[in-house]
Amino acid sequence: MGTKQKREEKFYPYSPMAIATAIAICSSPSKYSPALSSFQTTPSLKTLNHPPLLLPPSPSSTFGLVSDDDAVVAAAAVEAVALASAAVEAARAAVWAAGEAGEEEGGGCRVVRVRRRRRKRRRGVEALGMVKWDGEEVHEVSFGAASSGVLTPREEAEFCLCLKEGAGLEAARRRIAETREHEPTSNQWAEAVGIKRSSLDKMLCNGRESRERINQSYRRLVVSIAARYQGKGLSLQDLIQEGSIGLLRGAERFDPDRGYKLSTYVYWWIRQAIVRAIANKSRIIRLPGSICEMVAKIAEARTVLSVRLRRLPTYDEIAEFIDVNVSTVRLVSERSRTPISVDQAVTSQGCMTLQEIIPGPDETTPEKMVKRQLMKQEVERALNTLCEREAYILRLYFGLNGETPLSFEEIGRLMKLSRERVRQINSIALSKLRQTSVVDYLKLYMM
């Protein structure tokens, strides 16, 4: 609207062509006066609204002499120019009104165009029946020359249906492997799904070719999405690989009957695969998904507050900024620290590692280590007084073999005994140990 108002302010009531015509008429009255004799010489309402037209003097009026014919021609020229100006103004108003109406109806027109495109794509998919198979015969799928361009709606439908068929065959193969406890042969696989061996091979080949074509055609989309998540723990190559996995996963679930484009649908699958890969593989110690989201919020809040306060913010300020508890901010900040290797060199020469200068717990002192070794020997002497089954149950129940202690029920499943029987054996073994003299030596280590 601003540009239009400026153009209207610069518009003059008389166009240059009209002024030139009027000058030509006034300069040669004998030629145009017969044709203009029928015009009225009295000014109209339209002419009163415009400033008078300044015409150059004619040769006859150079010496102050103006004839009646010259006056008639001048008045007629002014009337013609006024009518032309009014017509131009009306045309401009009509164009402006049409533009306003078009802007109001622009949203509806876009919706109509989108719906038409969807209907067109849906009609093209409904006419596609060459990749569906009835269990006996697999129709041919036309794979053109591979290119990096976007696929047509027909190619999208063909390739996605081939991927769905391949996913169904793979699920059937896994079920057969679970039931028979070994990988099935091609003949067993084809027999289980109810198709011929040649049809099975053709479907698997179509699935592999479709996967390659979709990867090549939408590689730019995957790269553009993966580039936004750089610097979060994974390299660009890893992000592209995870995005390609999400692309194929979304293509398997794509429904072309809805009329949408494949790129619109798989965008969110690619993004989800990349985000999950960052959450699961970017750290040595994996954090839960909720903690990863909180880490991102805390990092953003710390950056904003550092710029605003010109110093590092405290936990209380960060908690108030993102509206969470202070304990949550402190816990997430401590758990999200990057692990440090104990083999990392401390000095620039690399002659001393971090493990060599970090003090260990009290149990690593020489006195404690010798005491623990002697106590292990006494426990082994006490267990040797029992039978093999009783000693084995005590080792599993108390974790004397260095593994996690097991319950009576877990020991019973391992030894194919009932829980109650395992408990009875454990009680008998402990009663025997109390009656031996080896227990007196073990009491010395308890003081």
N, C-alpha and C positions, 0 to 999 in steps of 0.2 A: 504493500500500500504506500510506503514511503516513496518508492521510485515513481509510482503512478502519480502521486500528488505533485512531485517535482516536475514531471512531464506536463501536467495540466497547467502548472504555473507558468511554464515557458511557452505555452501555446498562444499564438497571436490570433486575433479574430480574422485576419486576412492572410491567406497563404501567399507565398511569393508568386505563384502562377497567376492567381487572381489579380494581384497588383500589376503584374506585367501586362495582362490582358487589358486592364483598365487604362493603362498608359498608352497602349497601342490604339485603343479606341479613341481616346481623347486627341491623340496626335494626328489622326486621319478621320475627321468627322464626315467627310463627304462619302466615305466608303461604307461606314457602319450606320449612319443616321437613318437611312430608309428602313433598315431592319429593326431599329430600336425606337421608331416613332410611336409604337403602340404602348410603350411603357409609361406608367404614371410618374409624373414629376414630383408629386407630393410625397414626402417621407412617410414611411409606415412606422408601426410600433417597434419593429425589429431594428430598423435603422436608427431610431432614437436612442437605443441602448448601446450603440457603438460609437466610438469617436469618429469625427469626420475624417475622410480620406484626403490626404494631401497629395495632389497630382502635380506633376511637373507642368510648367506653363507651355501652352501650345504656341506654334509660330505666329498665329493670328493674334494672340494676347500678349505678345511681347511688348507691344507699345500701348498696353492698357485697353485694348479693344477686344471684347468678348461677345461673340455672336450668340443668338438664341439656340442654334443647333449645338454649339459647344456645351451650353448649360444642360440641354436635354441629355446629351451623351454622358456627361459627368454624373448626373443623377441616376441614370439607368445603370451605369457601372457600379455606383455605390450600392444600389438595390441588389444587383447580381452578386456582389461580393458578400453582402449581409446574408442572403439566402444560402450561399455556399458555406459560410461560417456556421450558420444554424444547423445545417445538415451534418457537418463534421462533428459538432457538439453532440448531436443526437446519436450519431454512430459510436462516438466514444462512450457515451452513457450506456448504450446497449451492450458494447463489448465488456465494460466493467461489470454490469449486472450479470452477464453470462459467466464471467469469471468467478464471481461470488457464488453463484449457484453451483458451478462445477466444483469449487472447493468444499461446499457443504456435502455434495454427493460423492466426493472423491473416496471416502472410506468405504461406502457401499459398493462403488465400482471395483475397488480392489478386492473386496470380499467375493464379488461375483466372478472376477477373473480367477481368483484362487480356486473357487469351486469348479469353474469350467475346466481348469487344468487337472484337478483331481478326477473329475468325471472322465476326461480324456484318457488319463493314465489308467483308470479303472477299466474302461472299455478295452484298452490295449491288453490288460492283464487277463480279462475274461476271455479274450480270443486266444489266449495262450493255453494250449493243451498238449504240448509236445514233450514235456518233461515228466508228466505224471505217468506212473506205471501201475498196472493192475495185478502185479504179482507174476505175470507170465511173460510180459514183453516190455522192454524199455525202449522208448522212442529216442531218436537221435536229438542231440543238442548241438546247435551250430556254434562253435567257438571260432570267432574271427581272429584276425591278427591282434596280438596283445599290444595294448597302448596304454599310456598313462592318463588318457582322458576319462571323463565321466561316462559311466555306462548309460545306455538308453533304458527306458522303462522295461522294455521287453527283455533285455539282457539281465537287468537286475532281478526280474522275476525268475528267469531261467536259472541263474546261478544260485540264488537263494533257495530255490526248491531243490536243486542238486545238493546243496549243503544240508538241508533238512533230511533228505534221503540218506546221505552219508552218516549223519548223526544217528538216525534210526538204526542203520546197519551196525554202527559201532556199539550202540546200547545192546543190540541183540548179541553181538559177539561177547560182550562182558557178561551177560546173563549165562551164556553157554559155558564160558570159562569158569564161572562160579559153581555151576551145577556139576560139571564134569571134572573140575579141579585141574584142568589143563587147557592150553590154547587149542581151539577147534581148527580143523583143516578147512580149506576152501569149500570142499564138497559138503562137509558137515554144516558149515556156515550157510551155504546156499540152501541146503535142505531145511535148516531150521527156520529161515525166513520165507520159504516157499517159492523160490525162484530158481532159475537155471544158473549153472556155473558161469556161462558166458555173460548173462545179464548181470550177475553180481560183479564180475570184473569190469564191465562197462560202467556200472553205477559208481564203483570206487574210482575209476579213472575220471569220470565226469566230476566227482566231488573234489578230487585233487586239482583238476584244471580250473574249476570254479573258484577254489580257494586262492589259487595263484592270480587269477584275473582280478578278483576283488581286492587282493592286497596291492597289486600294481596300480589299479585305477584309483584307489583312495589312499595312496601313500602320502600324498601332499596334505590331505586332511589330518592324518595321524601325526605327521611331523608338526603341523601348525598347532595342534593341541598339546603335543608333548613339549614343545619349546616353551610353553608358559610355565611349566613345572620344573625348570632347570634350577639347580642349586639347592635342592631339598633332599639330597642324600643319594640320588641315583643319577647316572650319566645319561646323556641324551640317547645313546644307543639302547640302553635298558628301557628308557621311557617309551621309545618307539616300538620296541619289541612287545612290551606290555600293552601298548595301545593297539597293536596289530592283533593281539589275542582278543582284546575286547571287541575289535571290529568284526572278527569272525564269529564271536559269540553272539553279537547283535544281529549279524546277517542270518544266522540260523533261526532266529526268532522273528525275523522281519515278515510282515504280512502285506504283500503288495495289493491286496484287495481293498485296503483302506484308502488308497490313492496318494499316499505320501511318498516322498523320495527316500531312497536308502540312506543318503548322506544325512538327512535330517534325523532319521531314526537312530543310526549307529553313533551319532555324536555323543549322546549321553552314555552309551556303553563304553566307548573309548575313554571318556573322561572318568568314569567309575573304575575301570580297570587300572588306569594310571594312579588314581588317588589311593586305591587299595594296595597297589604295589609299593607306593611310597610309605604307607603306614606299616606294611608287613616286612619290607626288605631294606628299608633305608637305615636301620639301626642294627647294631650287633645284638642288643637286647630289645626284643619287640615290646612295644607299648600297646595297650588296648586302644580301640578306635576313639573312644570318648576322651582319653588322655591326649591323643594326638591332636584332636580338635582344640582342646584346651591349651596345648602348647602353642598352637598357631595364634590363638587369641591373646595369650600372655605376651608372646613375642611382638605382636602388632601394638599392643597397649604400651609395652616398654619403649618401643620406638617413638610412638607419639608423645608419651610423657617426657622422654629424654629431650626431645626438641622443645617442648613447651616449658619444662622446668630448667633446662640447661644443666642437668645432672642426672645421674642414674636414679630412677624412682625406687621407693621402698615397696615391700610386699603389701603394706596397707594401702598405699596409693594405687597400686595395680589392681588390688581387689575392689577398691571403691570405683575404679574406672570401668571395669568389666562386670561389676555387680555380682561378685562371688565371695565366698568366705576366704579369709586370710590363710587359714590352714590348707585350703585347696591350692592356693597359689604357691605356698611354700612347698607342699608335697610335690606338685607337678614340676616346679623349678628344680628340685633336688633330684627327682627321678629322670628328668630329661637331659641330664648332663652326659656328655660324650665319654664313653669308657676310655681309660688310659692303659696301655700295655705295660706290664711290669718289666718287660724286656727292653723298654725304651731307653736309649742312651741319655744319661744326664749331662755329660760334658760333651764338648764339641769333638774331642778326640775319640769318644766312644769306648773308653776303657772302663767305665763304671755304669752299671744299669740301675734302674729304679728299684729292682728287687733286692739289690745288695745293700741299699741304705735304708729301706723301710723296716722298722722293727716289727717282729712277729708277735704273736700272742704269748702269754706266760707259759703255755703248755709246751712251747718249743725250746724251753731251756734244757740244758743237758740233764739236770737232776730229774725233771718231770719226765723226760723221754726214757731214762733208765727205769724209773718207777713203773711206767706204763708197760714197758717190755717185760719186766719181772712179773707183773700182775697177769699178763697174757699167758705166760708160761704156767703160772699156778692154776689158771682157769682150765688150760688144756689138761693138766694133771688131774683136775677134778672130773672133767668130762670123760677121761679115759677109764674111770672106774665104772662108768655106765655102759649099757649095751649100745650097739650102733644106732638103733632106731630112737632110743631115748635121747642120746646125745644129739642126733640130727634134729629132733623136734625142738630141743632147747636152743640150739644154734639159730634155727629159723624164727622162733618166738621172741628171743631177746636180741636178735641181730648180731650174734657173736661172730658171724662169718664176714662182717663188714658190709652187709646189705641192709635194706630197710626191714625192720621187724614185721612179721606177718601175724595175722590173727589165727585163731584156731580153725575158723571156717576156711580160710585160704590154705592153711597147711593141710586140712582134710582133703580139699580138692586136689592138692598137689600129690598127696600120698594115697588118694582114693580110700580115705577113711572118713567116718562121720565126725562131726564137730565134737560130740560128747566123748568119743573114744580118744581123740587127740588131747582133750582136756584131762582125761584120766591118766594117760601116759605121762603128761607133763607133771601132774601132781605126784605120781609115783617116783619120777626121776628126781624131783626136788626133795622128797622124803629121803631117798637114798643118799643124796649129797649132804643133808644135815647130819647124817649118822657117820660120815667120814671125818678123818682128822685133817684133811686138806682144807676144810672150811676154816679151821682156826688160823691158818696162814693167810687166807684171804681177808680175815677180819683186821689184820694189821694194816692193810691198805685203805680201810674205811675210816681210820682214825685221823 
